[in-house]
Amino acid sequence: MAGNTFGRVFTVTSFGESHGPAIGCVVDGCPPGLALSVDDIQQDLDRRKPGMSRHVTQRQESDTVEILSGVFEGKTTGTPIALLIRNEDARSKDYGNLIDTFRPGHADYTYWQKYGIRDHRGGGRASARETAVRVAAAAIAKKWLNEKYGVVIRGYLSQLGPHKVPFKSWDSVGANPFFVADPAVVAKLESFMDELRKAGDSVGAKITTVAEHVPVGWGAPVYAKLDSELAGAMMSINAVKAVEIGAGFGSVTQRGSEHGDELTPDGFVTNHAGGILGGISTGQDIVVTIGIKPTSSIRVARRSIDKQGRPVTVETHGRHDPCVGIRATPIAEAMMALVLMDHALLHRAQNADVKTSTPKIRASAKKTSRSSKPSGPAKLNPDPDEA
């Protein structure tokens, strides 16, 4: 199986299955000298891990990470960093009825047709369990980006099923099980999820991710556009079916006079472009929203076929997220961090010496509405290459 390595300079190669002994990854290309400990990685893994509320899978995994290489005396050495997370609570017997059948909406059928062999236990390699190592690897990227450039990457759940959630404050996101930025909607979402879980069904979600203080100039035209690589990275997350950059599909109904973000000596007036123009970062907040489909493993009976092509009815029991989007915020943050880390290193390699006489304007000329400017007051982007 090819396609398990992400990135060009800062690369992540993941391995393992949902019900195997462990999952893990090898991170290569991390600059030497970054102070790194298990605690730096564990805090993001704890945000993503299962069993944190009644609204997600009750699989009990500590997701304790082990650093096997690449760190000496508390600092990265520039050599490959191997990370390991052991699976502790797999219940393979829950998947016994899927040996010869395929779940509608899941990768069961396509994996079988492509490889002729399939690990049916928890979805094997197709399980969202694999995303834990992405979060672990991205914790390294997040720390380096923040220390070197002041980049801050955050996300929140902006819609759960039919319920759109307004943005109120970043302070609320870490204080509820849904990662929503408005505490007033939590009770309504809990009732909605309780009813959904009783019905044995599932629902989708939207996640919005924001990167603040990204310097102007990251990304490249044509085939290495920052937005195209962000879109590809987000689509690599299990169950993601849509990606929007900035105004996204909303730009279809906008006029050019509205969509184009005007520049003034004091900064950009709006951010409909989501912080990227021509595939290159503008210095504004980078805003990416993803659409996540409903979980495929549900108790509701659905039509399918078995390996012989005969009609069957499939009901999936066991421990599953009724909405995988609830735990997806740290995963979306992770993929954004991995892309930005890769592009930061690519930019540094080719363009670190480029200087222009045009001043780098502020990210925003004024505080605007949530739809066009998802962060707080604008600040000058730190530019360590000009320090």
GUDOBA-148846 format. One record per residue (C-alpha): x, y, z. Coordinates in steps of 0.25 Angstrom, whole numbers, m for minus. Example, Ala and Ser with C-alpha at 12.3 -4.5 7.8 and 13.67 -1.06 7.14 Angstrom:
<atoms>
49|m18|31;
55|m4|29;
</atoms>
This chain:
<atoms>
0|0|0;
6|13|m4;
1|27|0;
5|27|15;
15|39|14;
11|53|15;
19|65|12;
32|68|4;
42|74|14;
34|72|27;
29|58|25;
20|49|33;
19|34|30;
8|27|38;
6|12|40;
m3|3|48;
m18|m1|48;
m29|1|58;
m29|m12|64;
m14|m16|63;
m4|m15|74;
m1|0|72;
m1|12|62;
10|21|60;
18|30|51;
32|35|47;
34|50|46;
45|54|37;
51|68|34;
48|74|47;
59|85|49;
69|82|61;
69|89|74;
54|89|77;
51|86|91;
42|74|91;
36|65|101;
24|55|102;
16|66|109;
17|75|97;
10|64|89;
1|58|99;
m8|71|101;
m13|70|87;
m15|55|87;
m23|57|100;
m33|67|92;
m35|56|81;
m36|43|89;
m48|35|90;
m57|33|102;
m56|48|107;
m71|50|107;
m84|41|105;
m86|47|91;
m74|40|85;
m69|26|84;
m67|19|98;
m54|12|93;
m45|15|105;
m31|18|99;
m21|26|107;
m14|30|94;
m1|31|102;
10|35|92;
24|29|93;
36|36|86;
45|26|81;
56|34|74;
60|48|69;
61|54|82;
73|55|91;
74|62|104;
61|69|102;
63|74|88;
61|70|74;
74|65|67;
69|67|52;
68|52|51;
55|44|49;
45|45|61;
38|32|63;
25|33|71;
17|21|76;
3|20|82;
m1|6|87;
m15|1|85;
m21|m3|98;
m36|m5|97;
m39|m12|83;
m51|m21|83;
m50|m28|70;
m62|m38|73;
m71|m26|70;
m67|m27|55;
m69|m42|53;
m81|m39|44;
m73|m31|35;
m64|m41|30;
m72|m44|18;
m81|m32|16;
m78|m17|14;
m84|m5|21;
m91|5|12;
m83|18|12;
m70|12|18;
m57|8|11;
m60|m7|13;
m64|m9|m2;
m53|m1|m9;
m42|m7|0;
m46|m21|m3;
m47|m18|m18;
m34|m11|m18;
m25|m20|m10;
m33|m34|m9;
m30|m34|6;
m37|m26|17;
m35|m24|32;
m50|m23|36;
m46|m20|50;
m51|m6|53;
m48|m2|38;
m33|m6|39;
m25|5|32;
m37|12|28;
m41|15|42;
m40|29|48;
m32|23|59;
m20|26|49;
m22|41|51;
m17|40|65;
m3|40|60;
m5|52|51;
m9|60|63;
4|55|70;
13|59|58;
6|72|57;
8|76|71;
23|77|67;
20|85|55;
10|94|64;
21|97|74;
32|100|64;
23|109|56;
19|117|68;
33|118|74;
39|122|60;
28|131|54;
17|133|65;
7|125|57;
m5|120|65;
m14|109|59;
m28|107|65;
m41|101|61;
m56|100|65;
m68|92|62;
m77|102|53;
m89|93|50;
m94|80|56;
m104|73|47;
m115|84|44;
m110|93|56;
m101|104|52;
m92|110|63;
m89|124|63;
m75|128|68;
m74|136|81;
m61|133|87;
m48|125|86;
m49|123|101;
m61|114|100;
m55|104|91;
m47|96|101;
m58|97|111;
m68|88|105;
m69|74|98;
m73|79|84;
m61|89|82;
m72|100|80;
m69|115|82;
m83|118|88;
m86|112|101;
m100|115|100;
m103|104|90;
m96|93|97;
m109|88|104;
m117|88|91;
m106|80|84;
m105|70|96;
m120|68|94;
m119|66|79;
m108|56|81;
m115|48|92;
m127|46|82;
m118|42|71;
m110|32|79;
m123|26|84;
m128|25|69;
m115|18|65;
m113|28|54;
m102|38|51;
m100|52|46;
m89|61|39;
m82|73|44;
m74|86|39;
m61|89|45;
m54|103|43;
m39|104|46;
m32|117|46;
m17|120|46;
m13|134|51;
0|141|49;
5|134|37;
15|142|30;
12|147|16;
19|139|5;
17|124|8;
12|115|m3;
15|116|m18;
7|117|m31;
2|106|m40;
4|92|m34;
9|96|m20;
m2|106|m16;
m4|107|m1;
m19|106|m2;
m19|94|m12;
m9|87|m2;
m18|91|10;
m30|85|2;
m23|72|m1;
m18|71|13;
m32|73|19;
m38|63|9;
m29|53|14;
m36|53|27;
m46|41|29;
m60|45|25;
m57|59|20;
m65|62|7;
m64|77|5;
m54|88|7;
m55|103|7;
m44|113|7;
m49|127|13;
m63|130|7;
m63|117|0;
m76|114|m7;
m81|127|m2;
m72|134|m12;
m82|129|m23;
m92|139|m20;
m83|150|m17;
m80|161|m26;
m65|164|m30;
m67|178|m23;
m70|170|m10;
m61|158|m11;
m48|164|m14;
m41|168|m1;
m37|183|m3;
m23|187|2;
m21|200|9;
m8|206|16;
m15|201|29;
m17|187|24;
m27|178|17;
m42|182|19;
m48|168|18;
m43|154|17;
m52|146|7;
m40|140|1;
m37|133|14;
m23|138|15;
m18|133|2;
m16|139|m12;
m10|132|m24;
m7|121|m15;
2|130|m6;
m1|134|8;
m5|149|10;
m2|151|24;
m16|150|28;
m23|139|36;
m23|126|28;
m38|121|29;
m42|106|25;
m55|100|27;
m58|85|25;
m70|77|23;
m71|63|30;
m80|53|26;
m89|44|35;
m82|32|42;
m84|20|33;
m84|10|45;
m99|11|50;
m109|2|56;
m120|5|46;
m122|m6|36;
m117|m4|22;
m116|m11|9;
m102|m16|4;
m96|m29|m2;
m87|m40|2;
m74|m44|m4;
m82|m53|m14;
m90|m41|m18;
m103|m46|m11;
m112|m36|m4;
m111|m35|11;
m115|m25|22;
m104|m19|30;
m106|m14|44;
m93|m9|51;
m92|m10|66;
m81|m7|75;
m74|6|80;
m75|17|69;
m76|32|69;
m90|36|65;
m83|49|59;
m68|47|56;
m68|63|54;
m69|64|69;
m54|59|71;
m49|65|58;
m45|79|62;
m31|75|67;
m30|67|54;
m33|78|45;
m23|87|53;
m13|76|51;
m14|75|36;
m13|91|35;
m1|91|44;
6|80|35;
4|87|22;
8|101|28;
21|94|34;
25|88|21;
23|102|14;
30|109|24;
42|101|22;
41|101|7;
40|116|7;
52|117|16;
60|109|7;
57|117|m6;
52|130|m2;
58|134|12;
67|145|5;
56|152|m3;
53|166|2;
44|176|m4;
42|191|m2;
27|190|0;
24|189|14;
16|177|20;
2|183|23;
m6|179|35;
m14|167|34;
m27|175|35;
m30|190|35;
m41|188|45;
m49|178|53;
m59|172|43;
m71|162|44;
m68|148|48;
m71|143|34;
m59|151|28;
m49|152|39;
m49|140|49;
m39|145|59;
m37|156|69;
m31|170|67;
m21|170|55;
m6|170|59;
7|171|50;
12|158|46;
25|154|53;
36|152|42;
48|146|48;
56|146|35;
56|162|36;
59|162|51;
</atoms>
